[in-house]
Amino acid sequence: MKTYKTTLHEMKPFLMLWGTQAFSALGSAMTSYALVIWSYTQKQSALMTSLLMVCSYAPYVIFSIFAGALSDRWNKKATMLVCDTVAAVSTVVMLVLMKQQTLQVGHLYLNNIVNGLMNTVQQPASEVAVTRILPPKYYQKVGGMRYLANALNSILTPIIATAVLGIAGMDAVIAFDLFTFGAAFMTLAFGIQIPEETEEAPGNESLLISAGKGIAYLRTEKGIFGLILFLAAINLVASIYDAALPAMMLSRKGGSQTAMGLVNAVIGAATLLGSILASVLPKPKSRVRVICNSLLFAMCFENFLLALGRTPLVWCIGGFLGWIAIPLMNTNLDVILRSRIPMEMQGRVYSVRNSFQFFTIPIGYFLGGFLVDRVFEPLMASRKEGSILVRIFGSGKGSGAALLFFVIAFAGIGVCLWFRRDKHIWELEQESDSNSSD
C-alpha cells in the first residue's frame, strides 16, 4: 500500500494532465468523426473527405521542424493553453456557421488548417512537459496508459458521436467538444505545475540554428532516424487506408454508418486491450523486435480481411487483429526516444521527427482519396459481372476501395520486411539496454 501511495503521488501531475487531456481529445475526436460523416454525405467523394486530413497534417509537417525550437524557448504550459484556446475558438466559429446554415466543406478545410498549426506547436511542448513531470522509471507504464486513453476514445467516439448526432445533431457534438476543452484548460491552468528550464535555448540563438540542432542530432543517431523513416513509410500505407475506409464502409453493400461505427469501436477495443498489455507487461528483451513484429503482424491481417470480407463481422475481426499490437509498438518506441534523446533537446528533436515521420500522411490521404475516386472505383465499375475481380471484391460502389485495401496490404508487408534489414535500427537494441541499466 505504501508503494502504491508513493507511485500515485509521484505520478499525480501526469495523471491529472493525462486524464483531462484525454477527455478533451474525446470531444475533439467526436467532432472530427461527425464532420467526416457530414462531409462525405454532402459530396459522396473520398477525395473531398480525405482533403480534411490533408489540411490537418500539411501545416503539421511543414512547420514542425521549427515548432520544436519555438517550444524549447517558450513556457510549456502557456504554449499548450494558447494552442488549445485557438483551436476552441475555431470550433466556436464552426458552430456559429452551422447555426446560420452557412457551413461549407471549405470552412472545414480552413478549420483543420488552424487546428493543424496549433497541434504543430502544442505536440512537442506536451511531449517535453510529460518528460519533466514524470520520473523515468514510469516511462513504459505511462506509454501504455497514454495509448489506453487513445483506445478508450476510439471505442467511445463512434458510439457517442453517432448517438449524439442522431438525437441532438451536430451542434450538440460541438458543444460537448467545447465542454471537454474547458475542463482540460482549467485543470492545466490552475492544477498542474510544469518545471521550466529557460537555459536550454539561449535567447540569442536563431530559430534556424535551433531547428538545425534537431536535424544534426538525428544525422548522428542513424538508428533513431531509421525508425523514423520506417514509420514514415508505414504512415503512408496507413493514411491511404484511413482515406479509403469511409468510402468503403459508407457505400459498400453490407456497409453503413452503423457498420463504420462498429468497426471503429472494435478497433478501439483492440487498442484498449493492447494498451493494457503494454502497461502491465515487463520490459521486453528487444524493444526493436517488438516494434518490427507488431507492425508486420498488423499489416499481415487487417487490410486483407477488409478487402476480402463482405460483412461487418469480418471487417471487425480485421480491425481487431490490425490494432491489437500497435500500442506495444508505440510504447516501446516511446521508451527508446525518451531514453535516448537528451531532455534539453527533446522539443527540437521531436518536432524534426514529426516532419520526417508524418510528412507521408497528407500524401497518403490525398493518394487514398484520389485512387479510390479516380482509379479503383472506375476500374471496378468497368469490370463485367463474373470477372475475377468482381468475384473477389464484389461489385458496386465501395468495391474499388476493397481492391485498394488488397493492394496496400502487400505494400505494408513489403515495408516491414525492407526495414527489418536496417542494421542501424537493430543497434538501438543494445544501446537501449545499456541506457536502461545505467
C-alpha positions in Angstrom: 0.0 0.0 0.0 2.9 2.4 0.8 4.4 1.7 -2.6 1.1 2.3 -4.2 0.7 5.6 -2.5 4.2 6.7 -3.4 3.6 5.8 -7.1 0.3 7.7 -7.1 2.0 10.7 -5.5 4.9 10.7 -8.0 2.5 10.3 -10.9 -0.2 12.7 -9.8 0.7 15.7 -12.1 0.9 13.3 -15.1 -2.4 11.6 -14.1 -4.2 15.0 -13.9 -2.8 16.1 -17.3 -3.4 12.7 -18.9 -7.0 12.4 -17.7 -8.2 15.9 -18.7 -6.3 16.0 -22.0 -7.8 12.6 -22.8 -11.2 13.9 -22.0 -10.7 16.9 -24.3 -9.3 14.6 -27.0 -12.6 12.6 -26.8 -14.6 15.8 -27.6 -12.3 16.7 -30.5 -12.4 13.2 -31.9 -16.2 13.2 -31.8 -16.3 16.5 -33.7 -13.8 15.2 -36.3 -15.7 11.9 -36.7 -19.1 13.7 -37.1 -17.6 16.1 -39.7 -16.1 13.2 -41.8 -19.6 11.7 -42.0 -21.2 15.1 -42.8 -18.7 15.9 -45.5 -18.9 12.5 -47.2 -22.7 12.7 -47.2 -22.5 16.2 -48.7 -20.2 15.3 -51.7 -20.1 11.4 -51.8 -16.3 11.8 -52.6 -13.5 10.0 -50.9 -11.1 12.7 -52.2 -13.0 15.6 -50.8 -13.3 13.9 -47.4 -9.6 12.9 -47.3 -8.6 16.5 -48.0 -9.9 17.3 -44.5 -7.0 15.3 -43.1 -4.6 16.7 -45.6 -5.4 20.2 -44.3 -4.8 18.9 -40.7 -1.4 17.3 -41.4 0.1 19.6 -44.0 0.8 22.5 -41.7 1.9 20.0 -39.0 4.5 18.6 -41.4 5.6 21.9 -42.9 6.1 23.8 -39.7 7.0 21.1 -37.2 10.7 21.4 -37.9 10.6 25.0 -36.4 7.9 24.3 -33.8 10.3 22.3 -31.6 12.8 25.2 -31.5 10.0 27.5 -30.5 8.7 25.0 -28.0 12.1 24.7 -26.3 12.1 28.6 -25.9 8.6 29.1 -24.8 6.9 28.3 -21.5 5.4 24.8 -22.0 2.1 25.4 -20.0 1.4 28.7 -21.7 2.1 27.2 -25.1 -0.4 24.4 -24.5 -3.0 26.7 -23.2 -2.8 29.2 -26.0 -2.9 26.4 -28.7 -5.9 24.8 -27.1 -7.7 28.1 -26.9 -7.2 29.0 -30.5 -8.4 25.5 -31.6 -11.5 26.0 -29.4 -12.2 29.4 -30.9 -12.1 27.9 -34.4 -14.6 25.3 -33.3 -16.9 28.0 -32.0 -16.7 29.7 -35.4 -17.8 26.4 -37.0 -20.7 26.2 -34.6 -21.9 29.7 -35.5 -21.6 29.0 -39.2 -23.6 25.8 -38.7 -26.4 27.6 -36.7 -26.6 30.1 -39.6 -26.7 27.2 -42.1 -23.8 28.6 -44.0 -21.2 25.9 -43.1 -19.4 24.6 -46.2 -16.7 22.0 -46.8 -14.3 24.8 -47.5 -14.8 26.1 -43.9 -13.9 22.7 -42.6 -10.7 22.8 -44.6 -9.7 26.2 -43.1 -10.7 25.0 -39.6 -8.4 21.9 -40.0 -5.5 24.0 -41.1 -5.8 26.2 -38.0 -6.1 23.1 -35.7 -3.1 21.6 -37.5 -1.0 24.7 -36.9 -1.9 24.7 -33.2 -1.1 21.0 -32.9 2.2 21.6 -34.6 3.4 23.8 -31.7 1.5 22.0 -28.9 2.7 18.5 -29.5 6.4 19.0 -28.8 5.6 21.1 -25.8 3.3 18.4 -24.5 5.9 15.7 -25.0 8.6 17.7 -23.1 6.0 18.5 -20.4 5.4 14.8 -19.8 9.1 14.1 -19.6 9.5 16.9 -17.0 6.7 15.9 -14.7 7.3 12.2 -14.7 10.2 10.1 -13.2 12.0 8.0 -15.9 11.1 4.7 -14.2 7.4 5.2 -15.3 8.1 5.8 -19.0 6.9 2.4 -20.2 3.9 2.3 -17.8 2.9 5.8 -19.0 3.4 4.9 -22.6 0.7 2.2 -22.2 -1.6 4.5 -20.3 -1.5 7.2 -23.0 -2.4 4.7 -25.6 -5.0 3.3 -23.2 -6.7 6.7 -23.4 -6.5 6.7 -27.2 -8.1 3.3 -27.2 -11.0 4.3 -25.0 -11.5 7.4 -27.2 -11.5 5.1 -30.3 -14.2 3.0 -28.7 -16.3 5.8 -27.4 -16.0 8.2 -30.3 -18.1 6.4 -32.9 -20.7 5.3 -30.3 -21.2 8.6 -28.6 -20.8 10.7 -31.7 -23.4 8.6 -33.6 -25.8 8.7 -30.7 -25.5 12.5 -30.2 -25.7 13.2 -33.9 -28.9 11.2 -34.2 -30.5 12.6 -31.0 -29.4 16.2 -30.9 -27.5 17.0 -34.1 -24.1 18.3 -34.9 -24.3 21.4 -32.7 -24.6 19.2 -29.6 -21.4 17.3 -30.7 -19.5 20.6 -30.9 -21.0 21.8 -27.6 -19.6 18.7 -25.9 -16.2 19.3 -27.5 -16.1 22.8 -26.0 -17.1 21.5 -22.6 -14.2 19.0 -22.6 -11.9 21.8 -23.7 -13.0 23.9 -20.7 -12.3 21.0 -18.3 -8.8 20.4 -19.7 -8.0 24.1 -19.8 -8.9 24.8 -16.2 -7.0 21.8 -14.9 -3.8 22.7 -16.8 -4.0 26.4 -15.9 -4.6 26.0 -12.2 -3.9 22.5 -11.2 -0.6 21.5 -12.8 2.9 22.9 -12.4 5.4 22.2 -15.2 9.1 22.8 -14.4 10.8 25.2 -16.9 14.5 25.3 -17.7 15.0 28.5 -19.6 18.7 28.0 -20.1 18.2 25.2 -22.6 17.6 27.5 -25.5 19.7 30.7 -25.5 17.7 33.8 -26.4 20.4 34.9 -28.9 20.2 31.6 -30.8 18.4 32.0 -34.1 15.4 29.8 -35.0 17.2 28.2 -37.9 20.1 27.3 -35.7 17.9 25.8 -33.1 16.0 23.8 -35.6 19.3 22.8 -37.2 20.4 21.3 -34.0 17.5 18.9 -34.0 18.4 17.8 -37.6 22.1 17.5 -36.7 21.2 15.2 -33.7 19.2 12.8 -36.0 22.1 12.8 -38.5 24.3 11.3 -35.8 21.6 8.9 -34.5 21.1 6.7 -37.5 19.1 4.1 -35.6 16.5 6.6 -34.5 16.5 8.1 -37.9 16.0 4.7 -39.5 13.0 4.1 -37.2 11.5 7.4 -38.2 11.8 6.6 -41.9 10.3 3.1 -41.2 7.3 4.7 -39.5 7.0 7.3 -42.3 6.6 4.5 -44.8 4.1 2.8 -42.6 2.2 6.1 -42.2 1.9 6.4 -46.0 0.2 3.0 -46.1 -1.9 3.7 -43.0 -3.2 7.1 -44.3 -4.2 5.6 -47.6 -6.2 3.1 -45.5 -7.8 5.9 -43.5 -8.8 7.8 -46.6 -10.4 4.7 -48.2 -12.2 3.3 -45.1 -15.1 5.7 -45.0 -15.7 5.3 -48.8 -15.9 1.5 -48.4 -17.8 1.4 -45.1 -20.4 4.0 -46.0 -21.1 2.9 -49.6 -20.4 -0.9 -50.0 -23.1 -3.5 -49.8 -23.3 -4.5 -46.2 -21.7 -1.3 -45.0 -23.4 1.7 -43.4 -22.8 4.4 -40.9 -23.5 1.9 -38.2 -21.1 -0.6 -39.6 -18.4 2.0 -39.8 -19.0 2.9 -36.1 -18.9 -0.7 -35.1 -15.6 -1.4 -36.9 -14.1 1.8 -35.3 -15.4 0.7 -31.9 -13.8 -2.8 -32.3 -10.5 -1.1 -33.3 -10.7 0.9 -30.2 -11.3 -2.2 -28.1 -8.3 -3.9 -29.7 -6.2 -0.8 -28.9 -7.5 -0.8 -25.4 -6.5 -4.4 -24.8 -3.1 -3.8 -26.4 -2.6 -0.7 -24.2 -3.4 -2.7 -21.0 -0.9 -5.3 -22.1 1.7 -2.6 -22.8 1.1 -1.2 -19.3 1.5 -4.5 -17.4 4.0 -6.5 -19.4 7.6 -6.4 -18.2 10.3 -4.8 -20.2 10.9 -6.9 -23.4 14.3 -8.4 -24.2 14.3 -6.5 -27.5 12.2 -3.3 -28.0 13.2 -3.1 -31.6 11.9 -6.6 -32.3 8.6 -5.7 -30.7 8.3 -2.7 -32.9 9.1 -4.6 -36.1 7.0 -7.6 -35.3 4.0 -5.6 -34.2 3.8 -3.7 -37.4 4.3 -6.8 -39.5 1.5 -8.6 -37.6 -0.8 -5.7 -38.2 -0.1 -5.5 -41.9 -0.5 -9.2 -42.5 -4.1 -9.3 -41.4 -6.3 -6.1 -41.3 -6.1 -5.0 -44.9 -6.6 -8.4 -46.4 -9.7 -9.0 -44.2 -11.1 -5.6 -45.1 -10.5 -6.2 -48.8 -11.9 -9.8 -48.9 -14.7 -9.5 -46.3 -18.3 -8.8 -47.2 -19.8 -8.4 -43.7 -19.2 -6.2 -40.7 -18.1 -9.3 -38.6 -15.2 -10.0 -40.9 -14.2 -6.3 -41.0 -14.3 -6.2 -37.2 -12.0 -9.2 -37.0 -9.6 -7.5 -39.4 -9.7 -4.3 -37.4 -9.1 -6.1 -34.1 -6.1 -8.1 -35.5 -4.7 -5.0 -37.1 -4.7 -2.8 -34.0 -4.1 -5.2 -31.1 -0.3 -4.9 -31.3 0.0 -1.2 -32.2 0.1 0.0 -28.6 3.0 -2.4 -27.9 4.9 -0.8 -30.8 4.1 2.7 -29.8 5.0 2.2 -26.1 8.4 0.6 -26.9 9.2 3.4 -29.5 8.3 6.0 -26.9 10.7 4.5 -24.3 13.5 4.4 -26.9 13.0 8.0 -27.8 12.7 9.3 -24.3 15.7 7.3 -23.1 18.0 8.2 -26.0 17.2 11.9 -26.6 18.6 14.4 -24.1 15.8 16.2 -22.3 17.1 19.7 -23.3 16.9 18.6 -27.0 13.6 16.7 -27.0 11.4 19.6 -28.2 13.6 20.2 -31.2 14.2 16.5 -32.0 10.6 15.6 -31.6 9.5 18.3 -33.9 12.0 17.3 -36.6 10.9 13.7 -36.1 7.3 14.9 -36.7 8.3 16.5 -40.0 10.1 13.3 -41.3 7.8 10.7 -39.8 4.5 12.4 -40.6 5.1 14.1 -44.0 3.8 11.0 -45.7 0.4 11.3 -44.0 -1.1 14.1 -46.1 0.4 12.5 -49.2 -1.3 9.2 -48.2 -4.6 10.8 -47.6 -4.6 12.6 -50.9 -3.4 9.4 -52.7 -6.1 7.3 -50.9 -8.9 9.6 -51.9 -7.6 10.0 -55.5 -7.0 6.3 -56.0 -10.5 5.4 -54.8 -12.4 8.1 -56.8 -10.3 8.1 -60.0 -8.6 4.7 -60.3 -10.1 1.8 -58.3 -13.8 2.6 -58.3 -13.8 3.3 -62.1 -11.8 0.1 -62.6 -14.3 -2.0 -60.7 -17.2 -0.2 -62.4 -15.8 -1.3 -65.8 -15.5 -5.0 -64.9 -18.1 -7.3 -66.2 -20.3 -9.4 -63.9 -18.5 -12.7 -63.3 -15.0 -11.3 -63.9 -12.3 -12.4 -61.4 -12.1 -9.0 -59.7 -15.9 -8.9 -59.2 -15.9 -12.4 -57.8 -13.2 -11.5 -55.3 -14.1 -7.9 -54.3 -17.8 -7.6 -55.3 -19.5 -5.0 -57.4 -21.0 -1.6 -57.0 -19.7 1.5 -55.1 -17.1 0.5 -52.5 -15.7 -2.5 -54.3 -12.9 -0.3 -55.7 -11.9 0.7 -52.1 -11.8 -3.0 -51.2 -9.4 -3.6 -54.1 -7.2 -0.8 -52.8 -7.1 -2.4 -49.4 -5.8 -5.6 -51.0 -3.0 -3.7 -52.8 -1.9 -1.8 -49.7 -1.7 -5.0 -47.7 1.2 -6.1 -49.8 2.7 -2.7 -49.7 2.6 -2.7 -45.9 4.2 -6.1 -45.6 6.9 -5.1 -48.1 7.7 -2.0 -46.0 8.1 -4.1 -42.8 10.4 -6.7 -44.4 12.5 -4.0 -46.0 13.2 -2.0 -42.8 13.9 -5.1 -40.8 17.1 -5.3 -42.7 18.4 -1.9 -41.4 21.3 -2.7 -39.1 21.3 0.8 -37.5 17.8 0.1 -36.2 18.9 -3.1 -34.6 21.9 -1.3 -33.0 19.4 0.5 -30.8 18.6 -2.8 -29.1 22.0 -2.9 -27.4 22.1 0.8 -26.8 18.7 0.9 -25.2 19.6 -2.0 -22.9 22.8 -0.2 -21.9 20.9 3.1 -21.1 18.3 1.3 -19.1 20.8 -0.4 -16.9 22.7 2.9 -16.1 
